Amino acid sequence: LHFIVCLIAYVCGEREGDIVEKSFNFSDSNIDIDVERKVIEDKLKELEAQSLTSKEVTMAMRDLGHQRATLHGWPNTYSFTKAMGEMMLGHLKENLQLVIVRPTIITSTYKEPFPGWIEGVKTLDTFILVYGKGISNVFLADPNTKPDLIPGDMVVNSILAAIVAHGNNKSYQNHFIYHISSSKINPLKSGDAKLFMFHYFTKNPWIGKNGNKIKVKEITFLSSMDSFQAHISRYYWPLLKVLQLANVLTWYYLIDGTYINLKRKIDMDIRLSKLYKPYLIFHGRFDDSNTERLRMTMKECKMDDVLKFDPSCINWEDYFMNIHIPGVVKRLA
C-alpha cells in the first residue's frame, strides 16, 4: 500500500547551496508537536480572556505562528506547518510506503489541458498583476538568485508518474522524496524574469479603468529588506506626510483619495515583500536526482510522451511572453 502526498519544496527552510531530496524527521530538529499544540492552546485561552474581536485574535495568532516558525528556523508559518506535517507522516506511517512530492513555485500550465491555464493568484502572479497595472515597479528580490518555477501540469504529471513507478516497481524505497523543480537543470535568472515582464507589458500595455494604456517603467529589484525599507522611507513616506498635512489643511476635501491610494500602495509593497521574501531571496538549489530517476523510469515503460515533467524543455522567454503572463492577464485580472 502506497501513500503519495504533495507538499512544497520550501519545507527546507532558509538554506543555501544544493538541497537534497531528504526527508525531515523529528529527531533532526528540536520540534515537539505536543509543545507547539500547548503553546497554541494557551495563547487562545489568553486571548479569549481579553474579549478581543475575531480579527484581533486572528492577527495575534498569526504573529504567534510567525514567531514559532522563525524560532525553529523556518521563514513563515506556511513552510513551518508543511514541514511539521511531513515529519508527522514519516513518524506515523509504520509499514505504509510513503512518497512525498515537493514542487517549488507552481506556475500556469505548460501544455495541458492547454498552455497558460491557472486558477488562483500564486506567488509570481501577484507581482505580475501589480506591475502590469502600474501599481508598483519596485520589488524585493535578489537579481542574482534563480527563482525556481515549475508549470502546474508538470507537477500533476510527476504525481501520476510516481503512482505508476511505485505501484509497479518493488525496488523503490518505501519512503521517497521528489523535488519537482527547475533550478538544477534549467535555471531561470531573476534578472531575465523582470526583463520578460517589462517587454511583455511594453508590447501589450494594460488598459486602465479610464480606457487609457498603462505605461510601465523598468523594474527595480532591491536585494534586502533593509534596502527595500530604506527605499520606502526615502521616496514614499515624505510624500505621504505631505499629503496627510494637505488633507488636514483642506479638511480632507481635495486630495484625500490621493493620500489613501498612496497609503494603500505602500502597505501593499511592504506586505508583499514580507510575505514572499523567503521565495524571492532564496539562495538554494533543489537537487532532483530522484525525480530524474523517475523520468528515466517513465522512458523505460514508454510513458514519457504521456507524462511529461522535464523542465529542461522550457524556453523561459517563450514561456513568459507567450504562455504564463498572457494566462495571468486573461484568467486572474
Protein Blocks (a to p, Z undefined) as FASTA:
>chain_A
ZZdddddfklnopaehjdddddddfklpccdfklmmmmmmmmmmmmmmnopafklmmmmm
mmmmmmmmmmnopabfklmmmmmmmmmmmmmnmmaccdddddddddddfkbgbghiaehj
afklmmmmmmmnomaccdcddfkbccddddfklmmmmmmmmmmmmmmmmkbcfbdcdddd
fklmmccdfklmmmmmmmmmmmmccddfkopacddddddddfbfklmmmmmmmmmmmmmm
mmmmmmmmnoommmmmmmmmmmmmmmmmmmmmmmmmmmmmccbdcdfklmmmmmmmmmmn
opmmmmgcbfklpcfklmmmmmmmmmmmmmmZZ
